[in-house]
């Protein structure tokens, strides 16, 4: 299992790369706009980013979910009540996302 945390002190913002190295699949949670570090780390670990999960709409910084989708072809996940102008995967409370063994 790969679990990388990225933290921006001045915004008190944390994001995460979560992956299964045996399956080579990963998701990014609450990405910041500068996506290079996620892409580099995923590549370093032999992972393909298949999903981008936003826990909520972020008013305090610009999210990088659209940039990650453009770079990787991943799906975007939001809670099932979210309303967006782009396609999303509606995630339900208690839903499990499989990345392989993770």
Secondary structure as UniProt FT lines:
FT   STRAND          2..8
FT   HELIX           9..11
FT   STRAND          13..20
FT   TURN            21..24
FT   STRAND          25..29
FT   HELIX           36..44
FT   TURN            45..46
FT   STRAND          48..53
FT   HELIX           65..72
FT   STRAND          75..79
FT   TURN            80..81
FT   STRAND          89..91
FT   TURN            93..94
//
